[in-house]
Amino acid sequence: EQNGIEVLDSGYFGKILVAGDKALYCERDSMMRHEIAAHTAVCSHEEPGRVLVIDGGDGAIAAELLKHKDITVDFVERDGGIVAAAK
């Protein structure tokens, strides 16, 4: 645990990144949550070229966005502890 941030291994759901009382990332459902957010935004824009991700410290949204070959991702996370825990 680091500053109220924990990585739990739940077995069935895989690793879960928890900050405070909120589950921020879960290995089992990550693909469903982050694919929808990333690809819907990119595919609804005529010429997506550069995307700003704010508070996506687990990296899942950025990973989905980078599946689009012509996308540049700028990444800002306010809590470095989230990034450290996700690594």
N, C-alpha and C positions, 0 to 999 in steps of 0.2 A: 504494500500500500504506500502511495506517495501523495501527500496533500489531499486525502479523501478520494484518490483514484485507485481503483483496484482492477486487476485482471483475474477473473474467476474461471475455472475450468469446470464446466457443468456436465461434461459427458455428452449427453444427447445434443445439446445446443452448441457444443464446442466452447471456445473461449468467449467470454463476455467482458467487455470493457465497461466499467461502472464508475461514474463520477457522482459523488453525493448519493442521491437516491435514484439516479436515472441510468438506465442501461443505454449506452451510446452506440454500442456495436455488439453484434452477436454473429459469430461465424456462420451459423446455420441459415439465418434469414438475411444476411447482409446483401446477397446478390439481388434479392427481390426488392428490398428497400432502396438500394443505391442505384440499381439499373433504372428504375422508374424515374427517379429524380434527375439523374444525369442525362439519359437519352431523350426523355421528353423535352427537356429544356433545349438541348442541342438540335433536335430534329424539328422543333417548332420555329427555329430561327432561320431566316433565309441564307445568311452567310456567317455562321458562327466561326470565329477565328481565335478569339481569345476569351477565356472564361475565368472569372474570379470565384474562388471557393473560399468562403469565410467560415471558420470554426468547423472544419472538416478534418480534424486532427488525426482521425484514425486512418485517413488516406483512401477510404473506400470510394468516395465520390470522385476524387481525382483519378483513381485507377480506372473507373468506368469511362470518364471523359477522355482519357488518353487512348482509349480504344478507337477513337475517331482520329484518323491520321493527320488531319489538317487543323487540329485544335492545340492551342497553347494554354496551359493552365497556370494561373497565378494563385498562390495559396497563402492564406493568412490564418493563423491560429493564435488566439489570445492566451491560451493556456499551454505552455510548453510541456507541462506534465502529461497532457493527453498524448502528445506526439511521442514522448519518451515511453509511456506505457504501451502505446500501440506498436512501437518497435520491438 
